Amino acid sequence: MDIHEYQAKEILAEYGIKLAEGGLAHSVEEAVQRSREIGGNVWVVKAQIHSGARGKAGAIKLCRSHAEIETAAESLLGKKLVTQQTGPAGKLCSKLYIEAGTDIAREVYFALMLDRSRERIVMVGSAQGGMDIETLATTNPEAIKKIHIEPAIGLQDFQARTMAFALGLEGELLNHTVKTIRGCYRALRDLDANILEINPLVITGNNELIALDAKMNFDENALFRRHRIAELRDNSQIDPREIAAAEAGLSYIGLDGDIGCMINGAGLAMATMDMIKLAGGEPANFLDVGGGASAERTEKAFRLVLADKNVKAMLVNIFAGINRCDWIAEGVVQAVRNIGSTVPLVVRLSGTNVEAGNRIIADSGLPIITAETLAEAAEKVVQARNQAAA
C-alpha cells in the first residue's frame, strides 16, 4: 500500500528525521494561506499523488510569490497528472503539499527496501541523488552503494557509518547522518514497510541534513496489525476495480489488455497470463478467486472482470483441489445467465469433479467455449478476442 509524501513525512518526523516546514492544502486559497503561515519568500508546491517522477512531469513547482502559488495550485488541483510511473491514465491530484524553499548545497539518495532474493533488508545510497537516479542505476551502477542488513540482528552503527561515508557525509554531518539512517530503519521495521525512499536527501547551505522528499510503501498483509497505517489509504489513487475486489475478498490487479481472466491460485493466474501473451493476446487483469469459490463468489468475480469495458473475451481457468469443478461450473452458468453477458467466454476446468463440471456447462445451453489444456484455452480465448474485435 502506497501513501502520500506528506503522510510519509509525518511518520519520519516521529522518528527524528529533519524536514523542511510544510503544510497540506486542499484548495487554492488554502495553499496561499499555508505559504503565509510558513513565511519566507520561496516555496515549493507539490502535487500529492501516488507516483514518483513528479518533478519531470511538472507536478512540483517552485514559487517566489503568493501569486505564483495561486497559479501553481490552480494548474494542479483537480487535474489528472501523468508521469512516467502513472501510465497514460494518470492520477487525480486532490491535495497539495506546500513546503518552505530549501537552500540546497548537495543532493544524495537514500533508501531502505526488502531484498526478497537475499531475505534481507537492503540499504541503498548514492552520493549522486535527484531526479535521474534511475538513469544512474543503468549508466553508472558503481555509484550506488548497497548494504544488506540481517533482520535478526538489525542495523548496526558501523553499517550506518559506512553508508554515510559512501554518501560523502562526513565530519560534522556524520552523527546526524547515522541518526537519520537509524530513524529510517526503525520506521521501516516498526511499521512493516516494504520501501522507504528519500530522494533527495539534501545538505543545506547551513550544513543541515533534510529529507526533501519521502516515499513509503507498506505490506498489505500486515495492515491488520497496523490500523493507523491502514487509515492512510487514499482510495482516489487506487484503481476502483481493485477497491471493489478488496471489498469482495478477491485478489485483483487491473492491467491494460482486453482478455479478462478468472483463475484460482496466484501461480496458476501468472502462468495463465503468460500463456495468453504467448498466444498473442493481452490479459486485462490478474484475478485469483481463491480456493473456496462459491457460486455467489464466482458471480462477483465475473461482474468485476466484465466491469472493465476494454474486455473483449474472458478466460476461466480452474484447477480444483480444495475447490470443486462442479461448484465453479454452477457459478459460471449462474453468472452468465444473471449478467446476460455477450462477451465470448472460454472455460477450462481440471481436477476434482471435472467431469461433473464439464457436464454442467455442456447442459447449460450457453455459448461457452471449453478447453482441456491451458495452451488450448489460451489459443481459443485469443481467437475469440480477435473475432470479437473484428
C-alpha positions as CSV (number, residue, x, y, z in Angstrom):
1,M,0.0,0.0,0.0
2,D,1.4,3.4,-1.0
3,I,0.9,6.6,0.9
4,H,1.4,10.3,0.0
5,E,4.6,12.3,0.6
6,Y,3.1,14.4,3.4
7,Q,2.0,11.2,5.2
8,A,5.4,9.7,4.9
9,K,7.0,12.9,6.2
10,E,4.7,12.9,9.2
11,I,5.9,9.4,10.0
12,L,9.5,10.2,9.5
13,A,9.2,13.3,11.8
14,E,8.2,10.9,14.6
15,Y,11.5,9.0,14.1
16,G,13.7,12.1,14.3
17,I,14.2,12.8,10.7
18,K,14.6,16.5,10.0
19,L,12.2,18.1,7.4
20,A,11.5,21.4,5.8
21,E,8.5,23.2,7.2
22,G,5.4,22.4,5.2
23,G,1.6,22.1,5.3
24,L,-1.3,20.4,3.4
25,A,-3.7,22.3,1.2
26,H,-7.0,21.1,-0.4
27,S,-7.8,24.4,-2.3
28,V,-6.1,27.3,-3.9
29,E,-6.9,29.6,-1.0
30,E,-5.6,27.1,1.5
31,A,-2.3,26.8,-0.5
32,V,-1.8,30.5,-0.3
33,Q,-2.6,30.5,3.4
34,R,-0.1,27.7,4.1
35,S,2.6,29.7,2.4
36,R,1.8,32.7,4.6
37,E,2.0,30.5,7.7
38,I,5.3,29.1,6.6
39,G,6.8,32.5,5.9
40,G,9.8,33.3,3.8
41,N,9.9,34.2,0.1
42,V,10.4,30.9,-1.6
43,W,8.1,27.9,-1.5
44,V,7.6,24.6,-3.3
45,V,4.1,23.4,-4.4
46,K,4.0,19.6,-4.6
47,A,1.1,17.6,-6.1
48,Q,0.2,14.7,-3.8
49,I,-0.3,11.7,-6.0
50,H,0.9,8.1,-5.7
51,S,3.7,8.4,-8.1
52,G,7.4,9.2,-8.4
53,A,8.9,11.3,-11.2
54,R,6.6,14.2,-10.3
55,G,9.3,16.8,-10.9
56,K,9.8,15.7,-14.5
57,A,6.0,15.8,-15.1
58,G,5.7,19.4,-13.8
59,A,3.8,18.4,-10.7
60,I,6.4,20.1,-8.4
61,K,6.6,23.9,-8.8
62,L,9.0,26.4,-7.3
63,C,7.2,29.7,-6.4
64,R,8.6,33.1,-5.3
65,S,5.3,34.9,-4.6
66,H,1.8,34.2,-3.4
67,A,0.5,35.0,-6.9
68,E,2.8,32.2,-8.3
69,I,1.5,29.8,-5.6
70,E,-2.1,30.6,-6.6
71,T,-1.3,29.9,-10.3
72,A,0.6,26.7,-9.5
73,A,-2.3,25.4,-7.3
74,E,-4.9,26.2,-9.9
75,S,-2.8,24.3,-12.5
76,L,-2.6,21.1,-10.3
77,L,-5.7,20.8,-8.2
78,G,-8.4,18.7,-9.7
79,K,-6.2,17.6,-12.7
80,K,-5.2,14.2,-13.8
81,L,-1.4,14.2,-13.7
82,V,0.6,11.9,-16.0
83,T,4.1,10.8,-15.0
84,Q,6.5,8.1,-16.2
85,Q,5.0,5.9,-13.4
86,T,1.3,6.5,-13.6
87,G,0.7,5.3,-17.2
88,P,-1.4,7.3,-19.7
89,A,-4.5,7.3,-17.3
90,G,-2.7,9.5,-14.8
91,K,-3.6,10.1,-11.2
92,L,-6.1,12.7,-9.8
93,C,-4.5,15.5,-7.7
94,S,-6.9,16.5,-4.9
95,K,-4.4,17.9,-2.4
96,L,-1.1,19.8,-2.4
97,Y,1.8,20.0,0.0
98,I,3.3,23.5,0.4
99,E,6.8,23.4,1.6
100,A,9.4,26.1,2.5
101,G,12.1,26.6,0.0
102,T,15.4,25.0,0.9
103,D,19.0,26.3,0.2
104,I,20.3,23.1,-1.4
105,A,24.1,22.6,-1.4
106,R,24.1,19.0,-2.4
107,E,21.6,16.1,-3.1
108,V,22.1,12.5,-2.2
109,Y,19.9,9.4,-2.5
110,F,18.9,7.0,0.4
111,A,16.5,4.1,0.6
112,L,15.7,1.0,2.6
113,M,13.8,-1.9,1.0
114,L,13.3,-5.6,1.1
115,D,15.6,-7.8,-1.0
116,R,13.5,-10.9,-1.3
117,S,16.1,-12.8,-3.1
118,R,18.6,-12.4,-0.2
119,E,15.9,-12.4,2.5
120,R,17.4,-9.2,3.9
121,I,16.7,-5.6,4.2
122,V,19.0,-3.7,1.8
123,M,20.2,-0.2,2.4
124,V,20.8,1.7,-0.8
125,G,22.5,5.0,-1.3
126,S,24.3,7.2,-3.8
127,A,26.2,10.5,-3.5
128,Q,24.5,11.5,-6.7
129,G,20.9,11.9,-5.8
130,G,18.0,13.7,-7.5
131,M,15.5,13.0,-10.3
132,D,17.9,11.0,-12.5
133,I,18.6,8.2,-10.0
134,E,17.0,5.6,-12.3
135,T,19.3,6.6,-15.1
136,L,22.3,6.5,-12.8
137,A,21.5,2.9,-11.8
138,T,21.7,2.0,-15.5
139,T,24.6,4.1,-16.7
140,N,26.8,4.0,-13.6
141,P,25.8,1.3,-11.2
142,E,29.1,1.6,-9.3
143,A,27.9,4.9,-8.0
144,I,25.2,3.1,-6.0
145,K,26.2,1.6,-2.6
146,K,24.2,-1.4,-1.2
147,I,24.5,-2.8,2.3
148,H,22.4,-5.8,3.4
149,I,21.1,-5.9,6.9
150,E,20.5,-9.2,8.8
151,P,16.9,-8.9,10.2
152,A,17.7,-10.9,13.3
153,I,20.5,-8.5,14.3
154,G,19.2,-5.3,12.8
155,L,21.0,-2.2,11.6
156,Q,24.5,-1.8,13.1
157,D,26.2,1.5,13.7
158,F,29.1,0.6,11.6
159,Q,26.8,-0.1,8.7
160,A,25.2,3.3,9.1
161,R,28.6,4.9,9.2
162,T,29.7,3.0,6.1
163,M,26.7,4.3,4.2
164,A,27.3,7.9,5.5
165,F,30.9,7.7,4.1
166,A,29.6,6.4,0.8
167,L,27.3,9.4,0.6
168,G,30.1,11.7,1.3
169,L,28.6,12.9,4.6
170,E,31.5,13.1,7.0
171,G,32.7,15.5,9.6
172,E,30.0,17.4,11.4
173,L,27.3,15.6,9.4
174,L,28.4,12.1,10.3
175,N,26.5,11.8,13.6
176,H,23.4,13.4,12.1
177,T,23.5,11.0,9.1
178,V,23.8,8.0,11.4
179,K,20.8,9.2,13.4
180,T,18.8,9.8,10.2
181,I,19.6,6.3,8.9
182,R,18.8,4.6,12.2
183,G,15.5,6.5,12.4
184,C,14.5,5.4,8.9
185,Y,15.4,1.8,9.7
186,R,13.2,1.9,12.8
187,A,10.3,3.3,10.8
188,L,10.6,0.6,8.2
189,R,10.9,-2.2,10.8
190,D,8.3,-0.9,13.2
191,L,5.6,-0.3,10.6
192,D,6.0,-3.3,8.3
193,A,7.1,-1.1,5.4
194,N,8.4,-2.6,2.2
195,I,10.1,0.5,0.9
196,L,11.3,3.8,2.5
197,E,12.9,6.1,0.0
198,I,14.3,9.7,0.4
199,N,15.2,11.3,-2.8
200,P,16.6,13.8,-2.4
201,L,18.2,13.8,1.0
202,V,19.8,17.2,0.9
203,I,22.7,19.0,2.6
204,T,21.7,22.7,3.0
205,G,23.9,25.8,2.8
206,N,23.8,25.7,6.7
207,N,25.2,22.2,6.6
208,E,22.0,20.6,7.8
209,L,20.6,17.2,6.6
210,I,17.0,17.4,5.4
211,A,14.6,14.9,3.8
212,L,13.2,16.9,1.0
213,D,11.0,14.1,-0.3
214,A,9.8,10.8,1.1
215,K,8.1,7.7,-0.2
216,M,6.8,4.7,1.8
217,N,5.1,1.5,0.7
218,F,3.6,-1.0,3.2
219,D,3.0,-4.7,3.3
220,E,-0.8,-5.1,2.9
221,N,-0.7,-8.4,4.6
222,A,0.4,-6.7,7.8
223,L,-2.2,-3.9,7.8
224,F,-4.4,-5.9,10.2
225,R,-1.9,-5.0,12.9
226,R,-1.2,-1.5,11.6
227,H,-4.6,0.2,11.9
228,R,-3.1,3.6,11.8
229,I,-1.2,2.9,8.6
230,A,-4.3,1.3,7.0
231,E,-6.2,4.5,7.6
232,L,-3.7,6.4,5.4
233,R,-5.0,4.6,2.3
234,D,-6.3,7.1,-0.3
235,N,-8.8,5.3,-2.5
236,S,-8.8,8.1,-5.0
237,Q,-5.3,7.0,-6.1
238,I,-6.3,3.3,-6.5
239,D,-8.0,1.5,-9.4
240,P,-11.7,1.4,-8.5
241,R,-11.8,-2.2,-9.7
242,E,-9.2,-3.1,-7.1
243,I,-11.2,-1.4,-4.4
244,A,-14.3,-3.4,-5.4
245,A,-12.3,-6.6,-5.4
246,A,-10.9,-6.0,-2.0
247,E,-14.4,-5.4,-0.6
248,A,-15.5,-8.8,-2.2
249,G,-12.4,-10.5,-0.8
250,L,-10.8,-11.1,-4.2
251,S,-7.2,-10.6,-5.3
252,Y,-7.5,-8.4,-8.4
253,I,-5.0,-6.2,-10.3
254,G,-6.1,-4.3,-13.3
255,L,-3.9,-4.4,-16.5
256,D,-4.1,-2.8,-19.9
257,G,-5.1,-5.8,-22.1
258,D,-8.6,-6.9,-23.3
259,I,-8.8,-10.6,-22.2
260,G,-10.4,-10.9,-18.8
261,C,-9.1,-13.7,-16.5
262,M,-10.7,-15.6,-13.6
263,I,-8.4,-18.1,-12.1
264,N,-7.9,-19.9,-8.7
265,G,-4.4,-19.6,-7.3
266,A,-1.8,-16.9,-7.8
267,G,0.7,-19.2,-9.5
268,L,-1.8,-20.5,-12.0
269,A,-3.0,-17.0,-12.6
270,M,0.5,-15.9,-13.5
271,A,1.0,-19.0,-15.8
272,T,-2.3,-18.3,-17.5
273,M,-1.4,-14.7,-18.3
274,D,1.9,-15.9,-19.6
275,M,0.1,-18.4,-21.9
276,I,-2.3,-15.6,-23.1
277,K,0.8,-13.5,-24.0
278,L,2.4,-16.4,-25.7
279,A,-0.7,-17.0,-27.8
280,G,-0.6,-13.3,-28.9
281,G,-3.1,-11.8,-26.5
282,E,-3.0,-9.3,-23.7
283,P,-4.5,-10.0,-20.3
284,A,-6.9,-7.4,-18.9
285,N,-6.4,-8.4,-15.2
286,F,-4.9,-10.7,-12.6
287,L,-7.8,-12.3,-10.6
288,D,-7.4,-15.0,-8.1
289,V,-10.7,-16.2,-6.8
290,G,-9.1,-18.4,-4.1
291,G,-9.8,-22.0,-3.0
292,G,-13.4,-21.7,-1.8
293,A,-15.2,-20.1,-4.7
294,S,-18.9,-20.5,-4.2
295,A,-21.5,-19.7,-7.0
296,E,-22.0,-16.2,-5.4
297,R,-18.3,-15.5,-5.2
298,T,-17.8,-16.6,-8.8
299,E,-20.6,-14.3,-9.9
300,K,-18.9,-11.4,-8.1
301,A,-15.7,-12.2,-9.9
302,F,-17.5,-12.3,-13.2
303,R,-19.1,-8.9,-12.6
304,L,-15.7,-7.4,-11.6
305,V,-13.9,-8.6,-14.7
306,L,-16.7,-7.6,-17.1
307,A,-17.0,-4.1,-15.4
308,D,-13.8,-3.4,-17.4
309,K,-15.2,-2.1,-20.7
310,N,-12.0,-3.0,-22.5
311,V,-12.6,-6.7,-22.0
312,K,-13.5,-8.4,-25.4
313,A,-13.2,-12.0,-24.3
314,M,-12.9,-13.9,-21.0
315,L,-11.0,-16.9,-19.8
316,V,-11.9,-19.0,-16.7
317,N,-9.1,-21.4,-15.8
318,I,-9.7,-23.5,-12.7
319,F,-7.6,-26.3,-11.2
320,A,-9.8,-27.7,-8.5
321,G,-8.2,-29.2,-5.4
322,I,-9.8,-27.8,-2.3
323,N,-12.3,-26.3,-4.7
324,R,-14.6,-28.4,-7.0
325,C,-15.2,-28.1,-10.7
326,D,-18.9,-28.6,-10.4
327,W,-19.2,-25.6,-7.9
328,I,-17.2,-23.4,-10.3
329,A,-19.3,-24.6,-13.3
330,E,-22.5,-23.8,-11.5
331,G,-21.2,-20.4,-10.6
332,V,-20.1,-19.7,-14.2
333,V,-23.5,-20.7,-15.6
334,Q,-25.3,-18.7,-13.0
335,A,-23.2,-15.6,-13.6
336,V,-23.6,-15.7,-17.4
337,R,-27.4,-16.0,-17.1
338,N,-27.7,-13.3,-14.4
339,I,-25.4,-10.8,-16.1
340,G,-26.5,-11.5,-19.6
341,S,-23.0,-11.0,-21.0
342,T,-22.3,-11.3,-24.7
343,V,-18.5,-11.4,-24.2
344,P,-17.0,-14.6,-25.6
345,L,-16.2,-17.0,-22.7
346,V,-13.7,-19.8,-22.7
347,V,-13.7,-22.2,-19.7
348,R,-11.0,-24.8,-18.8
349,L,-11.6,-27.0,-15.8
350,S,-9.3,-29.6,-14.3
351,G,-9.2,-31.5,-11.0
352,T,-11.9,-32.5,-8.5
353,N,-15.3,-33.4,-10.1
354,V,-14.1,-32.2,-13.6
355,E,-16.5,-34.5,-15.4
356,A,-19.5,-33.1,-13.5
357,G,-18.3,-29.6,-14.1
358,N,-18.0,-30.1,-17.8
359,R,-21.4,-31.7,-17.9
360,I,-23.0,-28.8,-16.2
361,I,-21.5,-26.4,-18.8
362,A,-22.5,-28.6,-21.7
363,D,-26.1,-29.0,-20.5
364,S,-26.5,-25.3,-19.8
365,G,-27.1,-24.5,-23.5
366,L,-25.0,-21.4,-23.2
367,P,-22.4,-20.5,-25.9
368,I,-19.4,-21.3,-23.6
369,I,-16.2,-22.5,-25.3
370,T,-14.5,-25.3,-23.4
371,A,-10.8,-26.4,-23.5
372,E,-8.9,-29.3,-21.9
373,T,-5.5,-27.8,-21.6
374,L,-4.2,-24.4,-20.6
375,A,-2.5,-23.9,-24.0
376,E,-5.7,-24.8,-25.8
377,A,-7.7,-22.4,-23.6
378,A,-5.2,-19.5,-24.3
379,E,-5.4,-20.1,-28.1
380,K,-9.2,-20.2,-28.1
381,V,-9.6,-17.1,-26.0
382,V,-7.2,-15.1,-28.2
383,Q,-9.1,-16.4,-31.3
384,A,-12.4,-15.3,-29.7
385,R,-11.0,-11.9,-28.8
386,N,-9.8,-11.4,-32.4
387,Q,-13.2,-12.3,-33.8
388,A,-14.9,-10.0,-31.3
389,A,-12.6,-7.2,-32.2
390,A,-13.1,-7.7,-35.9
